[in-house]
Structure formats: C-alpha cells, structure tokens
Amino acid sequence: MALEEKERIIIPDENGDEHLFEVLFTFDVDETEQSYIAVVPAEQAEEEEVEVYAFRFEEQDNEDFTLFPIESDEEWELVEEMLNTLADEEDEA
C-alpha cells in the first residue's frame, strides 16, 4: 500500500515567523458561499490528539491563495459542523 503524500503549506504568524502545516481538507460552506481549509501543525500531524486550525480562503490564481481568520461565532459554528462531518466520514473510511 502506497503512502499518500499530504499537502503542506507554510503559514506566517503575527510575528512573521513561518510554520509548516499539513492540510487535512478544504471545503465549501453553502450558507456563507465561502471556501475553507483545515490544517494541523506538521509536527503534530501523526499524534493522536492534534489542534486543528481552520481559515477562510480565497484563491488568487492556480497556486496561490489568501487566508482569512474566521471572526464570527456564527461562521465558526458552520465551519465546526462541517469539520465534524468530514472527520466522521474520514473515520468511517
């Protein structure tokens, strides 16, 4: 069985320090008409309990995109519901 190569991205923090993240999945939320990305720190990717980060993103061209923080509780609840659904589906696979 071949190991699937996970997509990784670098995200700078508020101090400009760059951190490597592994992409779990991207998804669209119909209610907000926005696209979102869920990532985990690359160094935690294989651990049992990981902290998942989610961002809204907009594609700039084929390769580049811009991340935006999720700012409202309502938007976060929609994203969290989708994350839970996708995680449940992945556990069943």
All heavy atoms as an XYZ file, in Angstrom:
774
protein
N       0.852     -1.188      0.000
C       0.000      0.000      0.000
C       0.890      1.241      0.000
O       1.767      1.374      0.835
C      -0.907     -0.033      1.242
C      -1.792      1.177      1.356
S      -3.117      1.001      2.580
C      -2.230      1.068      4.108
N       0.670      2.126     -0.920
C       1.464      3.341     -1.034
C       0.962      4.392     -0.046
O      -0.240      4.523      0.186
C       1.377      3.894     -2.452
N       1.890      5.120      0.538
C       1.516      6.202      1.432
C       1.103      7.411      0.600
O       1.773      7.770     -0.370
C       2.690      6.589      2.331
C       3.115      5.553      3.358
C       4.363      6.040      4.081
C       1.998      5.303      4.349
N       0.004      8.022      0.992
C      -0.480      9.208      0.279
C       0.304     10.414      0.770
O       0.433     10.644      1.964
C      -1.977      9.395      0.573
C      -2.580     10.569     -0.136
C      -4.068     10.719      0.169
O      -4.749      9.708      0.321
O      -4.512     11.868      0.252
N       0.851     11.185     -0.155
C       1.597     12.384      0.191
C       0.625     13.483      0.596
O      -0.267     13.855     -0.152
C       2.440     12.841     -1.007
C       3.308     14.033     -0.734
C       4.451     13.755      0.224
O       4.906     12.597      0.302
O       4.882     14.696      0.899
N       0.800     13.992      1.804
C      -0.075     15.051      2.304
C       0.419     16.402      1.805
O       1.620     16.652      1.717
C      -0.095     15.066      3.839
C      -0.692     13.836      4.465
C      -2.184     13.869      4.363
C      -2.784     12.719      5.147
N      -4.192     12.764      5.236
N      -0.538     17.264      1.471
C      -0.186     18.611      1.045
C       0.209     19.418      2.274
O      -0.421     19.329      3.321
C      -1.372     19.263      0.344
C      -1.062     20.623     -0.211
C      -2.216     21.236     -0.974
O      -3.248     20.582     -1.141
O      -2.067     22.387     -1.392
N       1.259     20.200      2.138
C       1.732     21.036      3.234
C       1.809     22.482      2.769
O       2.114     22.746      1.603
C       3.092     20.565      3.731
C       3.012     19.197      4.387
C       4.312     18.755      4.942
N       4.103     17.588      5.794
C       4.962     17.179      6.681
N       6.100     17.817      6.840
N       4.698     16.121      7.421
N       1.533     23.379      3.708
C       1.616     24.810      3.412
C       2.354     25.500      4.549
O       2.395     24.993      5.672
C       0.226     25.458      3.205
C      -0.640     25.339      4.458
C      -0.475     24.872      1.997
C      -1.938     26.121      4.384
N       2.929     26.639      4.253
C       3.606     27.454      5.257
C       2.717     28.653      5.549
O       2.275     29.354      4.628
C       4.983     27.915      4.759
C       5.892     26.701      4.584
C       5.602     28.925      5.723
C       7.223     27.009      3.937
N       2.447     28.867      6.845
C       1.608     29.990      7.266
C       2.416     30.843      8.231
O       2.872     30.345      9.259
C       0.317     29.503      7.958
C      -0.485     28.592      7.022
C      -0.520     30.714      8.413
C      -1.712     27.974      7.669
N       2.603     32.128      7.918
C       3.311     33.005      8.852
C       2.396     33.420     10.001
O       1.184     33.579      9.820
C       3.704     34.210      7.989
C       2.720     34.206      6.866
C       2.293     32.787      6.663
N       2.970     33.568     11.201
C       2.185     34.051     12.327
C       2.237     35.576     12.376
O       2.819     36.218     11.481
C       2.616     33.398     13.647
C       4.060     33.732     14.034
O       4.634     34.711     13.514
O       4.608     32.996     14.879
N       1.662     36.152     13.429
C       1.590     37.617     13.517
C       2.966     38.257     13.659
O       3.136     39.441     13.403
C       0.674     38.053     14.671
C       1.108     37.585     16.044
C       0.620     36.195     16.411
O      -0.169     35.596     15.655
O       1.038     35.698     17.460
N       3.995     37.480     14.050
C       5.362     37.989     14.165
C       6.178     37.781     12.894
O       7.349     38.131     12.848
C       6.083     37.313     15.342
C       5.394     37.590     16.649
O       4.898     38.684     16.889
N       5.328     36.582     17.505
N       5.570     37.139     11.884
C       6.272     36.881     10.642
C       7.026     35.564     10.633
O       7.666     35.232      9.639
N       6.974     34.819     11.754
C       7.616     33.500     11.792
C       6.789     32.522     10.982
O       5.562     32.490     11.092
C       7.743     33.004     13.235
C       8.628     33.892     14.089
O       9.606     34.448     13.547
O       8.338     34.043     15.295
N       7.459     31.701     10.171
C       6.757     30.763      9.305
C       6.621     29.400      9.976
O       7.561     28.923     10.618
C       7.497     30.619      7.974
C       7.479     31.896      7.161
C       8.174     31.759      5.831
O       8.977     30.822      5.657
O       7.899     32.593      4.955
N       5.429     28.788      9.837
C       5.139     27.493     10.431
C       4.596     26.562      9.356
O       3.783     26.977      8.521
C       4.122     27.630     11.571
C       4.596     28.551     12.652
N       5.418     28.139     13.659
C       4.376     29.868     12.853
C       5.684     29.163     14.455
N       5.060     30.229     13.983
N       5.049     25.307      9.381
C       4.625     24.314      8.408
C       3.371     23.601      8.911
O       3.322     23.131     10.054
C       5.752     23.301      8.178
C       5.505     22.249      7.101
C       5.349     22.897      5.727
C       6.653     21.246      7.085
N       2.343     23.550      8.052
C       1.085     22.891      8.390
C       0.759     21.831      7.351
O       1.087     21.985      6.183
C      -0.069     23.906      8.432
C      -0.024     24.815      9.631
C       0.738     25.960      9.607
C      -0.750     24.513     10.764
C       0.782     26.794     10.710
C      -0.713     25.340     11.861
C       0.062     26.485     11.846
N       0.091     20.785      7.791
C      -0.391     19.741      6.905
C      -1.878     20.000      6.650
O      -2.649     20.211      7.582
C      -0.192     18.377      7.571
C      -0.365     17.228      6.627
C       0.138     15.944      7.236
O       1.369     15.767      7.327
O      -0.721     15.119      7.618
N      -2.256     19.986      5.384
C      -3.651     20.238      5.016
C      -4.465     18.972      5.253
O      -4.139     17.905      4.743
C      -3.771     20.672      3.538
C      -5.232     20.842      3.138
C      -2.985     21.952      3.295
N      -5.528     19.103      6.065
C      -6.435     17.973      6.272
C      -7.420     17.889      5.120
O      -7.588     16.858      4.501
C      -7.189     18.117      7.587
C      -6.357     18.047      8.857
C      -7.233     18.288     10.069
C      -5.645     16.717      8.948
N      -8.107     19.007      4.855
C      -9.030     19.084      3.741
C      -9.468     20.511      3.524
O      -9.273     21.371      4.369
C     -10.267     18.180      3.921
C     -10.735     18.017      5.332
C     -11.344     19.039      6.024
C     -10.575     16.804      5.979
C     -11.778     18.866      7.323
C     -11.003     16.623      7.278
C     -11.618     17.667      7.955
N     -10.013     20.752      2.338
C     -10.646     22.029      2.009
C     -12.109     21.733      1.725
O     -12.455     20.615      1.323
C      -9.998     22.701      0.784
O     -10.118     21.834     -0.341
C      -8.532     23.021      1.040
N     -12.950     22.719      1.950
C     -14.380     22.527      1.739
C     -15.070     23.861      1.557
O     -14.530     24.902      1.922
C     -15.008     21.747      2.911
C     -14.784     22.395      4.264
C     -15.722     23.252      4.811
C     -13.630     22.139      4.975
C     -15.519     23.839      6.037
C     -13.414     22.716      6.221
C     -14.369     23.570      6.746
N     -16.244     23.813      0.958
C     -17.075     24.998      0.762
C     -18.284     24.891      1.686
O     -18.804     23.805      1.926
C     -17.565     25.094     -0.685
C     -16.412     25.256     -1.665
O     -15.446     25.961     -1.326
O     -16.485     24.665     -2.754
N     -18.735     26.041      2.192
C     -19.938     26.099      3.020
C     -20.972     26.903      2.235
O     -20.766     28.077      1.949
C     -19.654     26.733      4.400
C     -20.937     26.905      5.195
C     -18.645     25.893      5.173
N     -22.067     26.229      1.877
C     -23.097     26.869      1.063
C     -23.687     28.108      1.733
O     -23.952     29.113      1.076
C     -24.219     25.881      0.741
C     -23.735     24.756     -0.171
O     -22.736     24.952     -0.892
O     -24.359     23.679     -0.146
N     -23.906     28.027      3.061
C     -24.546     29.138      3.780
C     -23.744     30.432      3.695
O     -24.305     31.515      3.685
C     -24.785     28.779      5.257
C     -25.850     27.729      5.475
C     -25.274     26.311      5.465
O     -24.156     26.091      4.938
O     -25.965     25.413      5.965
N     -22.398     30.321      3.672
C     -21.563     31.523      3.621
C     -21.025     31.798      2.230
O     -20.444     32.860      1.999
C     -20.358     31.390      4.582
O     -19.542     30.293      4.149
C     -20.802     31.180      6.021
N     -21.191     30.812      1.314
C     -20.635     30.902     -0.037
C     -19.136     31.179      0.004
O     -18.600     31.938     -0.803
C     -21.368     31.961     -0.858
C     -22.836     31.645     -1.064
C     -23.560     32.665     -1.919
O     -22.950     33.698     -2.299
O     -24.730     32.420     -2.219
N     -18.451     30.566      0.970
C     -17.020     30.743      1.151
C     -16.322     29.391      1.123
O     -16.941     28.351      1.330
C     -16.737     31.420      2.509
C     -17.369     32.773      2.687
C     -16.733     33.837      1.791
O     -15.561     33.746      1.419
N     -17.500     34.846      1.445
N     -15.017     29.412      0.901
C     -14.182     28.214      0.930
C     -13.338     28.241      2.194
O     -12.909     29.314      2.645
C     -13.260     28.172     -0.282
O     -14.019     28.092     -1.464
N     -13.096     27.057      2.749
C     -12.355     26.941      3.996
C     -11.297     25.861      3.875
O     -11.406     24.943      3.060
C     -13.301     26.607      5.159
C     -14.317     27.698      5.388
C     -15.535     27.691      4.714
C     -14.046     28.764      6.247
C     -16.456     28.709      4.904
C     -14.973     29.782      6.434
C     -16.171     29.752      5.759
O     -17.078     30.757      5.939
N     -10.270     25.973      4.725
C      -9.197     24.993      4.773
C      -8.971     24.624      6.233
O      -8.995     25.495      7.112
C      -7.918     25.562      4.114
C      -6.842     24.488      4.007
C      -7.401     26.789      4.851
C      -5.659     24.891      3.141
N      -8.778     23.334      6.491
C      -8.462     22.836      7.825
C      -7.042     22.298      7.796
O      -6.684     21.518      6.911
C      -9.440     21.742      8.227
N      -6.225     22.746      8.754
C      -4.826     22.349      8.806
C      -4.435     21.961     10.227
O      -5.100     22.353     11.192
C      -3.897     23.485      8.309
C      -4.169     23.828      6.856
C      -4.017     24.729      9.172
N      -3.355     21.185     10.339
C      -2.755     20.863     11.633
C      -1.263     21.147     11.527
O      -0.683     21.033     10.445
C      -2.981     19.387     12.052
C      -4.448     19.109     12.262
C      -2.396     18.421     11.050
N      -0.638     21.530     12.647
C       0.818     21.720     12.605
C       1.496     20.436     12.144
O       1.153     19.346     12.606
C       1.173     22.049     14.062
C      -0.106     22.604     14.635
C      -1.211     21.845     13.950
N       2.438     20.529     11.226
C       3.083     19.350     10.640
C       3.729     18.468     11.695
O       3.681     17.245     11.600
C       4.113     19.777      9.599
N       4.289     19.088     12.741
C       4.958     18.284     13.765
C       3.970     17.504     14.635
O       4.350     16.570     15.321
C       5.885     19.141     14.643
C       5.176     20.160     15.512
C       4.926     21.500     14.839
O       5.241     21.648     13.645
O       4.413     22.403     15.520
N       2.685     17.864     14.591
C       1.658     17.159     15.368
C       0.817     16.223     14.513
O      -0.029     15.520     15.025
C       0.711     18.157     16.033
C       1.306     19.001     17.104
C       0.256     19.927     17.709
O      -0.923     19.899     17.342
N       0.691     20.751     18.639
N       1.044     16.194     13.218
C       0.153     15.501     12.280
C      -0.048     14.030     12.614
O      -1.124     13.484     12.370
C       0.667     15.652     10.850
N       0.959     13.364     13.169
C       0.853     11.934     13.443
C       0.406     11.635     14.875
O       0.232     10.488     15.237
C       2.189     11.247     13.152
C       2.633     11.363     11.706
C       1.624     10.799     10.718
O       1.029      9.746     10.993
O       1.418     11.431      9.660
N       0.243     12.672     15.703
C      -0.178     12.462     17.083
C      -1.663     12.143     17.140
O      -2.428     12.485     16.242
C       0.133     13.707     17.925
C       1.626     13.976     18.049
C       1.937     15.232     18.830
O       1.051     15.740     19.556
O       3.067     15.716     18.708
N      -2.062     11.506     18.226
C      -3.461     11.110     18.365
C      -4.376     12.324     18.549
O      -5.435     12.402     17.962
C      -3.606     10.152     19.554
C      -4.860      9.311     19.466
C      -4.819      8.163     20.436
O      -3.868      7.366     20.367
O      -5.739      8.095     21.257
N      -3.951     13.257     19.395
C      -4.732     14.475     19.626
C      -3.976     15.647     19.006
O      -2.839     15.921     19.386
C      -4.929     14.707     21.122
C      -5.701     13.622     21.805
C      -7.004     14.123     22.390
O      -7.235     15.338     22.392
O      -7.777     13.273     22.836
N      -4.615     16.322     18.060
C      -3.979     17.465     17.410
C      -4.901     18.665     17.465
O      -6.116     18.532     17.564
C      -3.616     17.176     15.930
C      -2.567     16.096     15.835
C      -4.829     16.841     15.120
N      -4.303     19.835     17.406
C      -5.083     21.071     17.354
C      -5.321     21.406     15.884
O      -4.378     21.551     15.114
C      -4.341     22.197     18.047
C      -5.174     23.432     18.206
C      -4.562     24.421     19.180
O      -3.522     24.116     19.791
O      -5.133     25.510     19.315
N      -6.591     21.489     15.507
C      -6.959     21.779     14.122
C      -7.233     23.272     13.995
O      -7.926     23.861     14.817
C      -8.214     20.968     13.703
C      -8.638     21.344     12.286
C      -7.932     19.477     13.803
N      -6.676     23.861     12.957
C      -6.901     25.269     12.651
C      -7.714     25.349     11.360
O      -7.479     24.584     10.430
C      -5.568     26.005     12.456
C      -4.708     26.033     13.692
C      -3.813     25.004     13.956
C      -4.810     27.079     14.587
C      -3.016     25.026     15.084
C      -4.019     27.110     15.726
C      -3.125     26.081     15.967
O      -2.344     26.104     17.091
N      -8.641     26.271     11.331
C      -9.451     26.467     10.126
C      -9.396     27.939      9.726
O      -9.390     28.830     10.581
C     -10.891     26.037     10.370
N      -9.343     28.161      8.431
C      -9.305     29.509      7.871
C     -10.240     29.573      6.679
O     -10.450     28.585      5.986
C      -7.892     29.859      7.367
C      -6.836     29.834      8.414
C      -6.096     28.684      8.643
C      -6.568     30.961      9.173
C      -5.095     28.647      9.599
C      -5.571     30.939     10.138
C      -4.839     29.781     10.356
N     -10.770     30.762      6.418
C     -11.465     31.013      5.166
C     -10.367     31.355      4.165
O      -9.371     31.975      4.512
C     -12.427     32.192      5.335
C     -13.212     32.530      4.084
C     -14.293     33.571      4.350
N     -13.811     34.762      5.011
C     -13.259     35.799      4.402
N     -13.079     35.798      3.083
N     -12.858     36.838      5.077
N     -10.527     30.896      2.922
C      -9.507     31.240      1.937
C     -10.139     31.643      0.623
O     -11.261     31.274      0.306
C      -8.487     30.103      1.747
C      -8.977     28.931      0.937
C      -8.757     28.869     -0.430
C      -9.644     27.874      1.546
C      -9.187     27.788     -1.174
C     -10.070     26.784      0.811
C      -9.839     26.744     -0.550
N      -9.383     32.451     -0.115
C      -9.760     32.874     -1.463
C      -8.576     32.588     -2.377
O      -7.450     32.962     -2.070
C     -10.090     34.368     -1.490
C     -11.334     34.717     -0.695
C     -11.615     36.211     -0.676
O     -10.917     36.986     -1.370
O     -12.537     36.601      0.055
N      -8.865     31.887     -3.469
C      -7.805     31.579     -4.436
C      -7.476     32.833     -5.236
O      -8.359     33.559     -5.668
C      -8.252     30.453     -5.360
C      -8.361     29.126     -4.642
C      -8.595     27.967     -5.583
O      -7.919     27.921     -6.631
O      -9.448     27.142     -5.255
N      -6.170     33.051     -5.430
C      -5.699     34.193     -6.199
C      -5.420     33.792     -7.645
O      -5.661     34.538     -8.551
C      -4.433     34.776     -5.567
C      -4.610     35.160     -4.118
C      -5.700     36.183     -3.902
O      -5.819     37.141     -4.654
N      -6.509     35.994     -2.887
N      -4.860     32.608     -7.833
C      -4.627     32.021     -9.150
C      -4.509     30.521     -8.936
O      -4.929     30.019     -7.915
C      -3.400     32.624     -9.850
C      -2.130     32.479     -9.029
O      -1.932     31.416     -8.416
O      -1.327     33.419     -9.009
N      -3.938     29.794     -9.853
C      -3.883     28.335     -9.742
C      -3.133     27.845     -8.518
O      -3.447     26.793     -7.981
C      -3.245     27.730    -10.999
C      -4.154     27.842    -12.193
O      -5.329     28.152    -12.064
N      -3.605     27.581    -13.360
N      -2.115     28.556     -8.075
C      -1.253     28.083     -6.983
C      -1.438     28.864     -5.690
O      -1.266     28.311     -4.619
C       0.215     28.179     -7.418
C       0.567     27.283     -8.582
C       0.759     25.844     -8.174
O       1.261     25.608     -7.071
O       0.403     24.957     -8.974
N      -1.734     30.141     -5.755
C      -1.745     30.998     -4.574
C      -3.146     31.207     -4.024
O      -4.129     31.195     -4.757
C      -1.138     32.365     -4.906
C       0.347     32.277     -5.197
O       0.999     31.361     -4.672
O       0.839     33.123     -5.954
N      -3.191     31.419     -2.720
C      -4.444     31.755     -2.071
C      -4.143     32.601     -0.848
O      -3.022     32.639     -0.355
C      -5.243     30.501     -1.704
C      -4.493     29.504     -0.862
C      -4.530     29.574      0.516
C      -3.746     28.508     -1.456
C      -3.836     28.671      1.294
C      -3.054     27.587     -0.699
C      -3.094     27.669      0.697
N      -5.158     33.315     -0.375
C      -5.031     34.167      0.796
C      -5.903     33.596      1.900
O      -7.059     33.235      1.661
C      -5.481     35.609      0.464
O      -4.698     36.087     -0.628
C      -5.313     36.524      1.649
N      -5.336     33.511      3.117
C      -6.077     33.017      4.273
C      -6.659     34.184      5.065
O      -6.032     35.237      5.176
C      -5.151     32.222      5.196
C      -4.526     30.965      4.623
C      -3.597     30.329      5.648
C      -5.584     29.979      4.189
N      -7.852     33.953      5.605
C      -8.514     34.944      6.443
C      -8.985     34.263      7.719
O      -9.467     33.122      7.671
C      -9.735     35.537      5.721
C      -9.385     36.242      4.441
C      -9.437     35.555      3.234
C      -8.993     37.563      4.440
C      -9.115     36.183      2.043
C      -8.671     38.202      3.247
C      -8.731     37.507      2.056
N      -8.861     34.943      8.866
C      -9.352     34.326     10.103
C     -10.875     34.240     10.095
O     -11.554     35.034      9.440
C      -8.861     35.273     11.198
C      -8.647     36.583     10.514
C      -8.286     36.263      9.083
N     -11.387     33.261     10.805
C     -12.842     33.128     10.991
C     -13.181     33.986     12.194
O     -12.724     33.711     13.312
C     -13.236     31.659     11.195
C     -12.862     30.866      9.944
C     -14.719     31.543     11.519
C     -12.999     29.383     10.091
N     -13.971     35.031     11.983
C     -14.142     36.043     13.016
C     -15.454     35.975     13.782
O     -15.516     36.362     14.928
C     -13.956     37.433     12.410
C     -12.539     37.620     11.879
C     -12.303     38.953     11.225
O     -13.277     39.646     10.885
O     -11.127     39.298     11.041
N     -16.510     35.474     13.181
C     -17.792     35.489     13.881
C     -18.105     34.107     14.454
O     -17.707     33.075     13.912
C     -18.928     35.926     12.949
O     -19.228     34.899     12.036
N     -18.829     34.089     15.558
C     -19.245     32.829     16.175
C     -20.145     32.036     15.237
O     -20.046     30.812     15.176
C     -19.982     33.085     17.497
C     -19.045     33.592     18.587
O     -17.814     33.368     18.481
O     -19.543     34.207     19.552
N     -21.003     32.725     14.503
C     -21.922     32.045     13.584
C     -21.159     31.332     12.473
O     -21.448     30.191     12.129
C     -22.932     33.037     12.977
C     -23.870     33.682     13.978
C     -23.256     34.851     14.734
O     -22.205     35.399     14.302
O     -23.810     35.221     15.784
N     -20.180     32.018     11.908
C     -19.377     31.416     10.848
C     -18.572     30.240     11.410
O     -18.486     29.183     10.781
C     -18.431     32.453     10.239
C     -17.643     31.928      9.061
C     -16.736     32.979      8.430
O     -16.353     33.961      9.097
O     -16.398     32.806      7.256
N     -18.001     30.399     12.607
C     -17.221     29.319     13.207
C     -18.097     28.090     13.453
O     -17.660     26.968     13.246
C     -16.542     29.763     14.491
C     -15.768     28.634     15.099
C     -16.037     27.979     16.245
C     -14.624     27.982     14.531
N     -15.131     26.968     16.437
C     -14.255     26.946     15.412
C     -13.873     28.169     13.369
C     -13.171     26.106     15.162
C     -12.800     27.323     13.137
C     -12.454     26.317     14.010
N     -19.356     28.282     13.901
C     -20.259     27.155     14.145
C     -20.527     26.375     12.854
O     -20.548     25.136     12.857
C     -21.569     27.639     14.763
C     -21.413     28.053     16.211
C     -22.657     28.696     16.797
O     -23.738     28.594     16.185
O     -22.537     29.304     17.870
N     -20.718     27.077     11.743
C     -20.916     26.404     10.455
C     -19.679     25.609     10.056
O     -19.771     24.463      9.607
C     -21.236     27.433      9.362
C     -22.586     28.131      9.448
C     -22.649     29.286      8.463
C     -23.699     27.140      9.189
N     -18.509     26.199     10.234
C     -17.264     25.536      9.876
C     -17.022     24.336     10.787
O     -16.647     23.258     10.321
C     -16.088     26.537      9.935
C     -14.753     25.831      9.817
C     -16.244     27.591      8.842
N     -17.268     24.497     12.070
C     -17.066     23.409     13.024
C     -17.980     22.230     12.714
O     -17.554     21.068     12.773
C     -17.313     23.917     14.442
C     -16.889     22.956     15.515
C     -16.974     23.574     16.890
O     -17.905     24.373     17.146
O     -16.119     23.244     17.716
N     -19.206     22.510     12.339
C     -20.144     21.445     11.956
C     -19.620     20.683     10.736
O     -19.657     19.456     10.690
C     -21.515     22.053     11.662
C     -22.583     21.032     11.348
C     -23.935     21.683     11.115
O     -24.270     22.654     11.814
O     -24.647     21.217     10.210
N     -19.108     21.410      9.754
C     -18.567     20.768      8.563
C     -17.312     19.965      8.905
O     -17.136     18.842      8.419
C     -18.256     21.814      7.491
C     -17.763     21.206      6.212
S     -18.952     20.116      5.444
C     -19.709     21.220      4.298
N     -16.443     20.497      9.759
C     -15.245     19.770     10.180
C     -15.611     18.453     10.855
O     -15.009     17.417     10.578
C     -14.405     20.620     11.134
C     -13.612     21.765     10.532
C     -12.988     22.607     11.638
C     -12.545     21.256      9.590
N     -16.603     18.498     11.734
C     -17.045     17.285     12.424
C     -17.592     16.261     11.432
O     -17.307     15.064     11.535
C     -18.082     17.610     13.492
C     -17.477     18.345     14.669
O     -16.304     18.223     14.950
N     -18.296     19.128     15.358
N     -18.368     16.716     10.460
C     -18.936     15.808      9.441
C     -17.817     15.175      8.621
O     -17.819     13.963      8.406
C     -19.896     16.590      8.519
O     -20.952     17.129      9.309
C     -20.463     15.691      7.444
N     -16.860     15.979      8.179
C     -15.758     15.451      7.371
C     -14.876     14.509      8.190
O     -14.434     13.477      7.683
C     -14.924     16.595      6.794
C     -15.625     17.433      5.729
C     -14.795     18.661      5.402
C     -15.884     16.629      4.475
N     -14.654     14.812      9.445
C     -13.844     13.942     10.305
C     -14.552     12.615     10.520
O     -13.925     11.551     10.506
C     -13.554     14.620     11.631
N     -15.868     12.645     10.720
C     -16.638     11.411     10.893
C     -16.566     10.547      9.632
O     -16.397      9.334      9.706
C     -18.105     11.716     11.223
C     -18.278     12.264     12.631
O     -17.331     12.156     13.442
O     -19.356     12.818     12.919
N     -16.688     11.174      8.454
C     -16.600     10.444      7.195
C     -15.238      9.816      7.011
O     -15.114      8.697      6.536
C     -16.921     11.373      6.018
C     -18.379     11.774      5.927
C     -18.656     12.778      4.833
O     -17.708     13.151      4.098
O     -19.801     13.218      4.727
N     -14.180     10.529      7.411
C     -12.824     10.001      7.269
C     -12.600      8.832      8.232
O     -11.938      7.861      7.890
C     -11.800     11.109      7.537
C     -10.409     10.698      7.147
C      -9.462     11.882      7.119
O      -9.519     12.669      6.166
O      -8.668     11.992      8.073
N     -13.175      8.902      9.432
C     -13.061      7.801     10.392
C     -13.739      6.535      9.893
O     -13.282      5.434     10.169
C     -13.671      8.199     11.746
C     -12.792      9.187     12.507
O     -11.597      9.334     12.145
O     -13.290      9.809     13.467
N     -14.822      6.698      9.126
C     -15.561      5.558      8.606
C     -14.863      4.902      7.422
O     -15.132      3.757      7.092
C     -16.974      5.983      8.202
C     -17.834      6.361      9.398
C     -19.176      6.958      8.993
O     -19.477      6.963      7.773
O     -19.905      7.415      9.871
N     -13.986      5.653      6.760
C     -13.299      5.121      5.560
C     -12.241      4.113      5.911
O     -11.782      3.925      6.944
C     -12.674      6.279      4.776
